[in-house]
Amino acid sequence: MSRIIMLIPLDKDVGLTAISLSTIYFFNQNKFKNKFPQSILYFSCIKNFLDDTELIIKKYFSKVIHVLDNIDFSKVFFKSHEYFSLLNKVIEECNNKKIIHDLILIEGINNQDSINFEQINYDISQNLSAEVIFIANLKNSSLEFFKKKEEKIKLFLENKQYKNVLGVIFNQIDSPFIDKKYNFTKKLDLLKKIQKNTKKVIIRKEIFKNNFFSIIACIPWSKKITKTNTVDLYNFLNIKCLDLIEKKSHFIEKIFIFDESYLDMLNKNYFNSLIIVSFSRIDIFVETFNSNIRMNKIKGIIFTGVLKLRSNFILLCRVFLTKCISVFFTEKDTIEILSKLQTFNFNINVKDKRYINKVQKYISSFFCFSSMKVIKKDCSHSIKYSPREFCYHLKLLSRKKNKRIILPESYENRILEAASICHADNIAQCVLLGDPVKIYKIAHNSGIKLSENIEIINPILIRKNYISRLLEIRKTKGMNELSARKQLEDNIVLATLILESGKVDGLVSGSVNTTSDTIRPALQIIKTNSHSLLVSSIFFMLLPNTVLIYGDCAININPTAEELAEIAIQSADSAKTFGIEPRIAMLSYSTGYSGVGCQVEKVRSATTIVKKRRPDLIIDGPIQYDAAVSEIVCKLKSPNSPILGSASIFIFPDLNSGNIAYKAVQRSSNNIVSIGPMLQGLKRPVNDLSRGASVEDIIYTIALTSIQSI
């Protein structure tokens, strides 16, 4: 299985490009039993031209690293339709690429000016279940600063509950930008041990309370790594070279211009400096150089305005060459060279491959091997899907079945757009019920490209075919032919009969009709299957870090203990269908034997029935909601509970409490989405939409219905 690792910066200017390239180098060098051959996918969440890893990869490493293009979250509004479309694209691309890439490395957004950069990084990492590495600067290495940095990380992680945290990389330790008033010679024994990388180091318990986060690396600032040498400037300026002396050791720290004020320069410190000299002043410069011993510390000279290389120029430059000073020359004038130098930056992306390899080796040498091992998941708990993961999972399951789903509300543009997308993505074969001319006209006016391959059934042409069948089904209710014809004018009733006949596999409705308009025909015509005592419903509650199932929140008003047990069993079977391990909490206002009353006894009796009928299921009840979702609370209230505070299915004792709870949770945050109600226990699947359903909601309900079908 491929690993997905996301680098998330906690500070501005953390050197994300260098860290990304070094992480790639580390995994290539340490393959963990051949789990990481040179098969890596990389992408950045934002196109950042000041710190462009993608540019370097394409230039030097394209043979071993594949770059995923067209991913840029800076071009979409946060939480917009375009944002979620891009997020879905990232999820789908990464899941598809897992087969051919052993490592997917994601570079998070390092734009502190973007108001939502933290949330975007969080959404991407959580929805991909990525292993997260946080990158933080530690320029000020005082103990006080280190504690402040730890506290900042602690608050950040309390605010954002990341699922899979590998650890933290502290970068640029003891950089020259440190505040000189701090003296930390004896205070940073911990950091020094980390820098030596002798063993795995864990951030102190008191900082993160009960959480332990590995320090993956502490990377000391290195003067040799960060300096620019003469060859960097030579390559950047694209100028000619008379002689480039000692390429590897000549670093440039200062740049001077030799002009009319050169006399003021005589007392300057020229150590590791570059001088720009106009060719017209070469004689004065040579004379000044010979008379000023300080200038012998110069590492490079650029002569501007050199139109033609003459022998006297080479002769004059001999004095510099004997002093091991690199000499450059160009036809451009001094102003042009200075203008270009203003755009020069000292980031890694202007360096050559030799320098990049040097940086990779240096930084990766501080990585702690054991801290980078795969996070071991606790297999005793259920799979925890993020909302977008679950939605993607629905698409995958639906594609495998590719069932025929009838949509009776075909004059609604949201339905038509959803049908078009489902057809294009092979999510399901949508069958539209309506006048083809009217449907295509609505699609055209709404800008929807409706494929000619989507089946459209004209209800006027087929209604009469279902009169006898409706009369047969409803004969015990005294229905006559006139009332049958009248009911068949309702497209939902007609669609339900088409479903009952087996010509389609499922039905989705409710975008413009009420819940009862959708469910009543299903209960009257489709009816329950042979294994079910009743029809119930569940909602998939898509929380930021997981997906929970609530039942029954739409159908059964006050179920008996036997009915409550049936709802729990149906919900557990549905959970398995959608890849969620059932861990059932039979909810009540008390936990265990802490309370009494008829409602508590009903839940206790229902729990006993489930245990007898289905001993394979993990279930506990009566139990309060807090004990069902929190391991800490569960240990206090019910230490022997089999669900251990990690319930995935919540069965409410009646419709009143269930409906209130699901709506309260749904509306408590903009980050919570509910899909449903999904009906359980029918012979064939029928599902209801909210009248405010988005196109995306409709697509996932169609997928749900397709998965339910036999």
KAPE-V648485 format. One record per residue. N is the residue number from 1. PSI is psi in whole degrees, -180 to 180 (999 if undefined). OMEGA is omega in whole degrees, 0 to 359 (none if undefined). BURIAL is I if it has 24 or more other C-alpha atoms within 12 Angstrom, else O. Layout:
BEGIN
n:psi:omega:burial
N:PSI:OMEGA:BURIAL
N:PSI:OMEGA:BURIAL
END
This chain:
BEGIN
n:psi:omega:burial
1:134:181:O
2:147:174:I
3:141:173:I
4:118:181:I
5:132:180:I
6:128:176:I
7:120:183:I
8:115:180:I
9:139:176:I
10:-10:180:I
11:164:175:I
12:147:176:O
13:51:179:I
14:-1:183:I
15:49:187:I
16:-35:179:I
17:-48:180:I
18:-40:179:I
19:-43:180:I
20:-50:181:I
21:-35:180:I
22:-34:176:I
23:-43:177:I
24:-45:179:I
25:-43:181:I
26:-46:182:I
27:-31:177:I
28:-32:180:I
29:-31:181:O
30:89:192:I
31:1:178:O
32:68:180:O
33:48:176:O
34:20:179:O
35:-19:183:O
36:74:170:I
37:179:182:I
38:71:181:I
39:82:189:I
40:138:173:I
41:133:179:I
42:142:165:I
43:152:177:I
44:145:182:I
45:-10:180:I
46:143:178:I
47:107:182:I
48:106:187:I
49:-10:178:O
50:-14:185:O
51:66:197:I
52:93:176:I
53:-39:183:I
54:-40:180:I
55:-44:181:I
56:-43:181:I
57:-46:180:I
58:-31:182:O
59:-40:189:O
60:-24:190:O
61:22:185:I
62:-23:181:O
63:-23:184:O
64:-13:182:O
65:128:177:I
66:132:180:I
67:129:176:I
68:114:184:I
69:175:172:O
70:34:173:O
71:107:181:I
72:102:182:I
73:-5:177:I
74:-14:184:I
75:3:180:O
76:150:177:O
77:137:182:O
78:133:179:I
79:13:176:O
80:172:177:O
81:-39:179:O
82:-36:179:O
83:-49:181:I
84:-32:177:I
85:-42:179:O
86:-40:178:I
87:-42:177:I
88:-38:179:I
89:-43:179:I
90:-45:180:I
91:-46:182:I
92:-43:180:I
93:-47:182:I
94:-41:179:I
95:-36:177:I
96:-36:184:O
97:-12:180:I
98:-30:184:O
99:-36:187:O
100:-8:179:O
101:134:180:I
102:-23:179:I
103:128:172:I
104:116:182:I
105:124:182:I
106:131:177:I
107:113:183:I
108:175:183:I
109:129:180:I
110:37:184:I
111:92:183:I
112:-14:179:O
113:-18:179:O
114:125:187:O
115:-26:185:O
116:19:187:O
117:-36:180:I
118:-43:182:I
119:-37:179:I
120:-47:176:I
121:-42:180:I
122:-48:181:I
123:-46:183:I
124:-49:183:I
125:-42:183:I
126:-39:183:I
127:-14:174:I
128:-2:187:I
129:40:183:I
130:147:170:I
131:127:190:I
132:133:171:I
133:121:178:I
134:140:179:I
135:124:181:I
136:144:175:I
137:148:175:I
138:55:184:I
139:-38:177:I
140:110:190:I
141:17:177:I
142:156:179:I
143:-38:179:O
144:-44:180:O
145:-40:180:I
146:-42:179:I
147:-39:178:O
148:-39:179:O
149:-43:177:I
150:-41:180:I
151:-38:178:O
152:-43:179:O
153:-40:179:I
154:-49:180:I
155:-39:180:O
156:-45:182:O
157:-25:173:I
158:-35:180:O
159:-39:180:O
160:107:184:O
161:83:180:O
162:142:182:I
163:-50:190:I
164:93:180:I
165:116:176:I
166:-42:181:I
167:-164:185:I
168:139:170:I
169:120:174:I
170:126:186:I
171:159:174:I
172:41:180:I
173:136:177:I
174:43:178:I
175:166:182:O
176:-5:180:O
177:7:182:O
178:144:176:O
179:120:188:O
180:-15:183:O
181:-15:180:O
182:136:175:O
183:112:188:O
184:26:185:O
185:-45:184:O
186:-1:186:O
187:-12:187:O
188:43:177:O
189:-38:180:O
190:-48:181:I
191:-40:180:I
192:-39:177:I
193:-40:180:O
194:-43:182:I
195:-34:178:I
196:-19:176:O
197:41:182:I
198:-25:180:O
199:170:179:O
200:132:181:I
201:135:182:I
202:135:176:I
203:142:189:I
204:147:184:O
205:-42:187:O
206:-20:180:O
207:-44:185:O
208:19:177:O
209:-113:184:O
210:0:183:O
211:142:177:O
212:127:179:O
213:126:181:I
214:143:166:I
215:108:184:I
216:-40:180:I
217:147:168:I
218:113:190:I
219:110:179:I
220:143:174:I
221:135:182:I
222:125:180:O
223:-41:183:O
224:-34:181:O
225:-39:187:I
226:-17:183:I
227:153:175:I
228:133:178:I
229:175:186:I
230:-34:182:I
231:-31:177:I
232:-47:180:I
233:-38:179:I
234:-47:180:I
235:-39:183:O
236:-45:183:I
237:-16:180:I
238:51:181:O
239:173:182:I
240:156:186:I
241:127:175:I
242:-41:174:I
243:127:180:I
244:100:187:I
245:134:171:I
246:66:185:O
247:-40:190:I
248:-23:189:O
249:-10:184:O
250:102:179:I
251:147:180:I
252:121:179:I
253:-29:183:I
254:152:176:I
255:130:178:I
256:153:174:I
257:126:179:I
258:101:182:I
259:-156:185:O
260:-24:182:O
261:26:185:O
262:-26:180:O
263:-30:177:O
264:-13:183:O
265:-10:191:O
266:-28:182:O
267:10:181:O
268:161:174:O
269:115:186:O
270:11:182:I
271:127:180:I
272:46:181:I
273:160:176:I
274:132:181:I
275:132:175:I
276:123:186:I
277:131:173:I
278:137:182:I
279:-29:180:I
280:-15:182:O
281:19:185:I
282:-38:181:I
283:-46:180:O
284:-39:182:O
285:-44:180:I
286:-42:180:I
287:-44:180:O
288:-41:180:O
289:-45:183:I
290:-27:184:O
291:-6:183:O
292:107:184:O
293:-25:179:O
294:-32:185:O
295:-7:177:I
296:-11:179:I
297:-3:179:I
298:142:179:I
299:-18:181:I
300:152:179:I
301:135:173:I
302:118:175:I
303:123:181:I
304:157:178:I
305:25:178:I
306:99:185:I
307:-34:182:O
308:135:181:O
309:113:181:O
310:161:184:O
311:-33:180:O
312:-29:177:O
313:-44:179:I
314:-39:180:O
315:-44:180:O
316:-31:183:I
317:-9:183:I
318:-33:181:O
319:-33:179:O
320:-39:182:I
321:-36:178:I
322:-22:178:O
323:11:180:O
324:42:177:I
325:127:179:I
326:137:183:I
327:126:178:I
328:156:175:I
329:154:183:I
330:154:176:I
331:-22:182:O
332:152:179:I
333:175:185:O
334:-40:181:I
335:-41:179:O
336:-43:180:O
337:-43:179:I
338:-40:179:O
339:-41:180:O
340:-38:179:O
341:-26:178:O
342:-25:179:O
343:-5:181:O
344:132:174:O
345:164:187:O
346:19:178:O
347:168:185:I
348:-24:188:I
349:-7:176:I
350:1:184:I
351:166:176:I
352:176:185:I
353:-35:180:O
354:-44:180:O
355:-42:180:I
356:-43:177:I
357:-36:179:I
358:-44:179:I
359:-43:180:I
360:-47:181:I
361:-41:182:I
362:-53:184:I
363:-46:183:I
364:-20:179:I
365:-18:180:I
366:-5:181:I
367:137:177:I
368:116:185:I
369:-47:184:I
370:-29:180:O
371:-17:183:I
372:7:179:I
373:161:182:I
374:136:175:O
375:127:180:I
376:122:180:O
377:146:175:O
378:103:186:O
379:-11:181:O
380:-16:181:O
381:161:182:O
382:159:175:I
383:133:180:I
384:101:177:I
385:144:166:I
386:164:182:I
387:-49:184:I
388:-32:175:I
389:-45:181:I
390:-43:179:I
391:-41:177:I
392:-40:178:I
393:-40:177:I
394:-44:180:I
395:-43:181:I
396:-48:180:I
397:-39:181:I
398:-39:179:I
399:-37:180:I
400:-36:181:O
401:-41:178:I
402:55:185:I
403:166:178:I
404:117:182:I
405:124:182:I
406:139:182:I
407:101:184:I
408:-15:181:I
409:59:191:I
410:0:177:I
411:8:178:I
412:126:186:I
413:-29:177:I
414:-39:178:I
415:-43:182:I
416:-41:179:I
417:-42:178:I
418:-41:178:I
419:-40:179:I
420:-43:180:I
421:-43:179:I
422:-38:178:I
423:-46:182:I
424:-35:183:O
425:5:180:O
426:32:179:I
427:-40:179:I
428:162:174:I
429:100:183:I
430:133:178:I
431:118:182:I
432:136:179:I
433:109:181:I
434:177:179:I
435:118:183:O
436:-41:181:I
437:-46:181:O
438:-41:181:O
439:-48:180:I
440:-33:178:I
441:-45:178:O
442:-44:180:I
443:-44:180:I
444:-46:181:O
445:-26:181:O
446:1:180:O
447:26:181:O
448:128:178:O
449:97:183:I
450:116:183:I
451:143:177:I
452:-17:180:O
453:-9:177:O
454:127:183:I
455:134:176:I
456:127:178:I
457:124:178:I
458:114:185:O
459:-29:181:I
460:-33:185:O
461:-15:187:O
462:-9:185:O
463:-45:184:I
464:-24:181:O
465:-18:187:O
466:6:181:I
467:-49:183:I
468:-39:181:O
469:-39:179:I
470:-41:178:I
471:-39:180:I
472:-43:182:O
473:-37:187:I
474:17:184:I
475:-32:179:O
476:-16:180:O
477:7:176:O
478:25:180:O
479:138:175:O
480:176:185:O
481:-36:181:O
482:-47:179:O
483:-31:177:O
484:-45:178:I
485:-40:181:I
486:-45:180:O
487:-34:181:I
488:-8:173:I
489:-19:175:I
490:118:183:I
491:-28:179:I
492:-41:177:I
493:-45:179:I
494:-45:180:I
495:-37:179:I
496:-38:177:I
497:-37:176:I
498:-40:177:I
499:-45:181:I
500:-32:181:I
501:-15:179:O
502:6:181:O
503:-19:171:O
504:168:186:I
505:-17:182:I
506:167:182:I
507:137:176:I
508:129:181:I
509:172:175:I
510:-1:181:I
511:-27:178:I
512:-1:180:I
513:162:181:I
514:165:178:O
515:-43:180:I
516:-33:178:O
517:-33:180:I
518:-44:189:I
519:-38:184:I
520:-50:178:I
521:-35:179:I
522:-43:180:I
523:-35:182:I
524:-36:189:I
525:-48:183:I
526:-50:178:I
527:176:185:I
528:155:176:O
529:171:187:O
530:-19:183:O
531:-4:187:O
532:143:177:O
533:-23:184:O
534:173:172:I
535:130:179:I
536:-178:181:I
537:155:172:I
538:155:171:I
539:137:170:I
540:113:181:I
541:109:185:I
542:93:178:I
543:165:184:I
544:-37:186:I
545:-6:184:I
546:172:176:I
547:124:180:I
548:159:178:I
549:126:177:I
550:133:176:I
551:154:345:I
552:128:186:I
553:12:185:I
554:-20:190:I
555:-64:190:I
556:118:188:I
557:-55:182:O
558:77:185:I
559:148:174:I
560:177:178:I
561:-42:179:I
562:-41:180:I
563:-38:178:I
564:-40:177:I
565:-41:178:I
566:-42:178:I
567:-43:180:I
568:-44:181:I
569:-45:177:I
570:-43:181:I
571:-38:178:I
572:-43:178:I
573:-38:177:I
574:-42:179:I
575:-45:179:I
576:-39:179:O
577:-34:184:I
578:16:174:I
579:20:179:I
580:126:179:I
581:123:182:I
582:122:174:I
583:100:197:I
584:129:173:I
585:115:176:I
586:102:193:I
587:146:177:I
588:179:178:I
589:3:176:I
590:160:180:I
591:131:179:I
592:-123:182:I
593:26:182:O
594:-17:182:O
595:163:179:O
596:166:180:O
597:161:184:O
598:-35:180:O
599:-39:178:I
600:-43:181:I
601:-36:177:I
602:-44:180:I
603:-40:179:I
604:-42:180:I
605:-41:179:I
606:-40:179:I
607:-42:179:I
608:-41:179:I
609:-44:180:I
610:-43:181:I
611:-37:179:O
612:-43:182:O
613:-37:184:O
614:77:180:O
615:-11:180:O
616:-14:185:O
617:143:174:I
618:119:186:I
619:149:175:I
620:141:178:I
621:155:357:I
622:145:181:I
623:144:178:I
624:157:185:I
625:-42:183:I
626:-37:178:I
627:-25:180:I
628:-22:184:I
629:-12:183:I
630:122:179:O
631:-37:181:O
632:-48:180:O
633:-39:181:O
634:-40:180:I
635:-32:179:O
636:-44:186:O
637:-34:182:I
638:73:186:I
639:-21:180:O
640:13:181:O
641:133:180:I
642:-17:181:I
643:-13:171:I
644:37:177:I
645:20:182:I
646:48:179:I
647:146:175:I
648:-18:179:I
649:130:181:I
650:114:181:I
651:117:181:I
652:149:186:I
653:-20:179:I
654:169:183:I
655:-35:181:I
656:-54:181:O
657:-39:182:I
658:-46:182:I
659:-41:178:I
660:-45:183:O
661:-47:184:I
662:-39:179:I
663:-36:178:I
664:-45:179:O
665:-45:182:I
666:-40:185:I
667:0:183:O
668:-17:181:O
669:147:176:O
670:-15:183:O
671:0:183:O
672:130:181:I
673:142:174:I
674:137:176:I
675:123:180:I
676:-173:4:I
677:141:173:I
678:124:183:I
679:141:180:I
680:145:174:I
681:-7:177:I
682:157:177:I
683:-35:178:I
684:147:188:I
685:131:173:I
686:132:180:I
687:147:186:I
688:144:176:I
689:153:168:I
690:145:179:I
691:-17:175:O
692:17:184:O
693:138:175:I
694:170:177:I
695:-41:180:I
696:-42:177:I
697:-43:182:I
698:-42:180:I
699:-46:183:I
700:-30:176:I
701:-38:175:I
702:-43:179:I
703:-45:177:I
704:-47:183:I
705:-39:178:I
706:-41:181:I
707:-37:180:I
708:-30:187:I
709:151:182:I
710:999:none:O
END
